[in-house]
Amino acid sequence: MVADQIHSAIFDIFGNEYADLVGLGLSERIRDESTYKGIDETVENKHSILKHKENKRLVKKRREQLRGGWRTVKHLQSKYLAKLQLAFNFLDVTHIKKWIGPSYYSKLPFLPWRLGYLAIGYSARGDGIWVFLQPTDEVGRIKNEYRKEEVIGTSGFVRFKDRNLELQMSHAIMRNGYSCVPVALAEGLDIKLNAAVRKVEYNSRGVEVTVYNPRNPSTTNTYHADVVLCTLPLGVLKLSAAPSSSQLNTVQFSPPLPDWKTSAIQRLGFGNLNKVVLCFERIFWNPQANLFGHVGSTTASRGELFLFWNLYKAPVLLALVAGEAAAIMENVTDDVIVGRCIAVLRGIFGQSGVPQPKETVVTRWRADPWSRGSYSFVAVGSSGSDYDLLASPVIPPNAQGVSVTSGPARVFFAGEHTIRNYPATVHGAFLSGLREASRIADQIIGNPCQPQPAE
């Protein structure tokens, strides 16, 4: 089987470094020999199982060093890409040529990346990534139970989220802020700045994307591609799915997205959680406290500054504003909002105990034309199935404009609003990107895990 050759060749080339490559996914799964049967459909022979077992100790050691998924990807991008190419060179290319078909040579550059995703267990099929990251004994029970349950409303969704779906990793704070993650991921990529998408046209031949410069809207450019991956936030998608929307950053799809997609977009909720960052000269609260809260006196103010996060090792508090209060604060000035924060803090710690902050930052996510909100949630009338619909790629209609269910997809979707098990999270968005990379690779070069036709 081609997949068996891939795993064997990759291990032979990497040796002990194979633990680095698979550390993120396998570290929580390697328990006993019975576990290995479920590691991945691509690992089916005893030889591969024994090689995985030999690296059990190394994987465990590397687990602490590979705490972030982005670091594993960075390893793939830099250190291991050349070795993946070398591993590919050791394979029996006769079988791989048969797998790929006549376009083998044109698709050759994609293969090292595809081998990398195979090696760490990512799959475009269903919940492949989710299953791979979970402890074995929880996968079947949670997945089977959830598939039978129709989750409606926020309370039902929260009830499901409490069922051991958290990744088995420690909490961590990103030094120098979260911006270092996208900066690291963007290294080596060709990113077009000042290029806001105006229109996405797709058909059976490919995709045409029209962009404009927000500083000079009359300046446009057009890009052609085989497929497009749409990571627009749900708030922006809602505007794009609404008829006759002319607000800033409204992306037009031509032909319009199918009804099953736009209905799911409209059903899912997109919440608004604003933040107020307060930087002080000194810490006046309990430095050992992770957080403290405040309860508003009226229903409208219930979400006003309901939580203050202690950001440790620095005299900084992060206040959260949700619900009606979040909508109200988007229409008042920063001075008014900060003044309200100080009044609440002085009500907790006393008038003389709270100084004026030296720096402040206030977010207004609903008013931001590039996001139109903060996070997705299961609204009344929606369900977890809508996340699956949002994740599903779109196949162009036929020449008569009739929707079809077969053929190559042209528009793919990723983001926190497209992953059923980890919505409203950074790791959920990250995993959705890996999912779509694998799905697109499956379409472009084929799925090596599918049974091969008999000769």
N, C-alpha and C positions, 0 to 999 in steps of 0.2 A: 504494500500500500504506500502511496506517495507520502502520506503524512508520517508514516513510520520512518521512512528514509530521512525525512526532514529532521525529526527529533534526534535520530541516531547521529546524523551528520553534524547537527548543531552541537550536540554534547561532545563529540570527538574533537571538534575545533575549539570549543570553549574550555573544556576540562573543568577545573575547579571554579572558573568564573561563571559557569552555568548557574551556580547558586545566585549570583548577582542578577542574572537575567530573569530568573523565575522567582526571586525572593519575595516580591510583593504579593504575588498570587498564591504561591504554594506554602508560604510560611504558616498560614493558619489551617492548612489542609493536611499536612503530612503528619499522620498519627500512627497508622499501622497499615499492613498490606491491603486490608479491605478498603481503606480509604483510597488507595491508588487506583482502584477500578473506576472511581468516579472523578478522578482529577480532570480528565479531558477525553473526549471520544477519540482524539488522535493518538493517545497512548494506549495501545492495545496488546502489545506483546510483552512477554515476561522480561526480555532483555532490557527494554526501556524502563520497566518498573524497577528492576534491580539498580539501574543507573540512577534513577531518582532517589532510591533508598540510600545509596552511597553518599548522596549529597544532603541528606537530612540534617546532619550536624552543621554543614556550611550554610545552608539556607537559614537555619535558626540563628546562627551567628550574624548573618547579614541582615536579618529582619529589622533590627534596631537601627541599622545604618540606612535602610531603604524605606523609611517611614512614609515618605511622600511619593505618590504615583508619578508626579512630574519628574522626580529624580530618575526613576526608572526609564522614563521616556528620554530624558537627557542622555542617559547611558546608551540607549539605543541610537540616538541621533548622532552621537560623537564616537564614543569608544568602541561600540559593538557593530556599527554598520558595516565596516570593512570586513569584520570577521563573519558576519552573516553572509556577505557576498562570497567569502571563501568557503563557508559551509555549503552554499549553493553549488559552488564549482565541484564539490565532491559527490554530488548527487548523480543518480542515473538519469541524465536529462532526457533519455528516450521516453520514459514514462511521463516526465513533466511536459515535454513537447506534446504528447498525446492529450494530456489534461488541458493544456492551454489552447491547442489548435493551431491553425495557420498563422495567427498573429503572434506567435511565440516570441520572435525577435523584437517586435515593437513593444511588447509588454515586459521584456526582460528587466528594465530598470525598476519596475515595481516589486520584483520578487524579494529582494532583501527585506523590504518593509513588511511584506506579507509574512515572510518567515518569522520576523520578529514578533508579530502579533500571534502567530501560531505557538511560538515558543513560550509565551507567557499566558497562553490560554484564552485569549480574547476571541469571541465568536459573535457574528452578526445575528445568530439565530436566537430569537426570543430573549430570555433573561440569562444568556450565556455568561456575561460578565458578572452579573449579580450572583449566580450560583457559584461561580469560581471563587468569589471572594468570601463566601460564607462558610462557617464550620459545617462539616458534612452532616452531622446528626440533626441540624436545624433545617437544612435545605428542603427535604421532602415534606416535612410536616408543615412548615410555614407556607411553602409554595402551593401545596395541594389545598390547604385550608383556605388560603386567600382566593384561589381561583374559583372556589365555590361560593364566595361571599360577594354580594353586590354592595359595595361601599358607597353610601350616599350621604352627603353632608360632611362638614368639617369634623364633627365628633367621631363619626365612623372612621374617617381617614386617620385621625389621631390615634384611635384605638388600634388600628392596624399597624401604625408606625411604631407602637410600643412593643411589638412582637419581635424583639431581638434582631432587628434589621440594621442596627448600627454596626459599622465596620469595627472589627476587633483590633483597634489601634488606640494609642493614647492621644489625649488632647494636645494640641501644640499651638503656639503663637508664632506667626511669621515675623521674623526680624525685619525691620524696615518696612513693614506693611505688606499687604497682599499684592501690591503692584509688582513685587519682585517675581511672582509666579508667572503672570502673562509675559513679562519682559524676558524671562528665561525661556519660556516656551516659544517666543517669537524669534529667537536668535536663528539667523539663517533663512528666514522666510521673506518673501517678496511682498511686503505690505504696502498697499496704495493708500496714502494719506489724502485727506480732503477729497474723498471719493465716496459720497453717499449714494446708496442705491435708489434709483428712481423707478426702474421697471425691470422685471424678470420675464422674458419671453422664452417659452420652451415648446418643443415639438419632438417628433420622433428622431430628428436629425441631431439635436443638441440644444444648447441653451445660449441665449444672448442676454447679457446684463448691461443695462444702461446706467451710468453713474453721472453725478454732477458735483461741482465744487460748491459746498454750502456758502462760501464767501463770495462766490460769483456763479449763481445758479444757471446762467446762460452757457457756462462752460461745461460741456458734456464729453463723455468718452464711452466707448462700447467694448465689451469683452466677450469673446466667444469661448465656449467650453463644452465638453461632453456632458457634464453634470454640474449642478450647483448645490452647495451645502448651505442651507439657510439657518443661521443662528440668531435671527432677530428675536428680541425679548417678546414675551407674550403680549405685553401692552402694545407694542408696535404692530404685531400681527393682528391684533383686534382691530386696529384702525385700517389695516390693509384689507381685512375681510369685510369691513363695513361698506355698504354701498355709498358712492359719491363722497367719500371722505377726501378732504382737500387740505388737511392739516399738515404741518411741517413733518417731514420724514414719513410720509405715507408711501409705502412701496406697492406698486401695481404689479399684479401677476397677470400674464396673458398667455393662454386663456386663464380665466379666473380659477382659483383653487376649487376642487370639487366640493360638493355640498357636505359630504361626510367630514371633510377637513375643516371647513369654515364653521360648521355647527359645533364641532369639538372646541375650536378656538373660542367661540362665543360662550360656550357653556362653562368652561373652566374659569375660575376667578383669578384675578391678578391683584394682590393686596398692595397696601401702601404702608411701609414701615420706615419712618424717618428717624434720623439720628442727630444728636447734638453732641459734639466733642468739646469738652471743656478742659483746657490746660491751665493748671494753677502753678504758683510758685512753690507750694508745699502741700503735703498730704494732710488733710484735717479729718479724714474718715478712718475707720479701722482698716489698717493695711492688710490684715489677715482675712478680711471679708471679701468673698468673691463678687458679691453684688448686694445691693439693698434696694428697697422699693418704696413706692409712694402710691397711695390709693386716692383717686379723685373723689370729690364730694358729690358730683353729679354724673348722670349717665353719659352725657356728652364728653365729660372730662375724664372718663374712666381710663382711656388710653394715653392720657397726658403724662409724660415723664413717669411711666409706671415702673421703670426699672433703670437703675444706674449700675453700669459695669465698672468694676475696679480694674484698670489695665496694668496693675502690678508695676513694680520697679520704676514707676514714673508717676508724677502727680497729675494724672489724667483720668477723668471720668467720661464714660460714654452713656448718654441718656437716650432712651428709646421712646418714640411717640407713635402710637398706632390708632386705628379706628377713626372716629370723627375728628379727634384732636389732630391727627396727622393731616387730614384734609384742610382743617382750619389753619394750621401753621404754615401751609404753603402760600397763604395769602397775606401774611404779616411779615414784618421786617426781622432781620437777625437780632437787632437790639431788643425788640419786644420778646422774642423767644428766649434769648439768653437771660434777660431780666426775670422772666418767669422761672427759669431754671434756678437762678440764685435765690429767688423767693422761696421755692420749694426746699432747697438745701438748707436755708436758714431756719425754715420751719422744723427741720429735722435736727440740725446741729447747733442752733442758736444764732442770734443776730451777729455776735462778735466773732463767731468761729469760722465764718465763711468769707474769704476774700473775693475780690473780683478776679475773674480769669484773665490771664495775659493773652491767650489766643483762643479762638473758637472756630468751629466749622459746623454749618447747618446744611443738611441735605433736603432736597425737595424732589423726590423721585417721581411723583406723579406728573409734575410740571416739566420734567426733563424729556425733551422730544425724542431722545435716543433710547429711552427705556419705558416711559409712561407708567411706571409703577415699580414695585420691588420684587415680589415673589409670587409664584403661582400657588393656588390652593383649590381644594375641591369645594366648589360652591354648591348651594342648594340646586338640585336638578342635574348636577354633574356626577361623575363617578370616576374611579380609578381607570376605567377603560378609556376615558378621554385622553389620558396621558399616552396610552398606546396608539390612539388614532393620531395624535400630534407627532408621534415618532415615526409613523408610517410614511414612506416616500410616495411621491406622486408620479403616476405614469401619464404621459400625455394622451389626450383623447385621439381618436382616429381622424381620418381626413374629413369625415362628416360631422365632426364635433361631438361624437358619442363617446362617453366614458368607457374605458376598457380596463380589464383586470390583469392582463398579461402584457409582457413586453418590457423593455428596459425603462427603469425609472429615470427621471431627469432632475427632479427636485427632491433633495433629502433634507431632513430637519434634525437639529441637535439643540441642546440647551436644558436648563433645569426643568423646564416645563414639558420635556419630552421623556422623562425617565420616571416610571411609575413608582419605583421603590425608594428613590432618593431625590424627590423634588425639593426645590427651594434650598439647595445646598451647592457649594462649590464642587465637592467631589462628585455630586450627581451630574452637574454640567460637564465635568471632565470625563466621566465615564461615558456619557452620551456621545461625546466627541470620538472616543475610541470605538464605540459601537458603530457609529456611522462610517468611520474610516475603514473598519472591517467590512461593513455592508457594501461600501463603494468598491473596495478591493475585490470582493466576491463577484460583483457585477462586471468589473473590468477584466480581471484575469481568471475568474472562476473560483468556485469554492472547493478547496482540496479535500475537505472532509466529506464531500458527497461520494457515494459509491461510484466506482469507476465502471464503465460499460464493459461487458464481457468481450474478450477478443474473439 
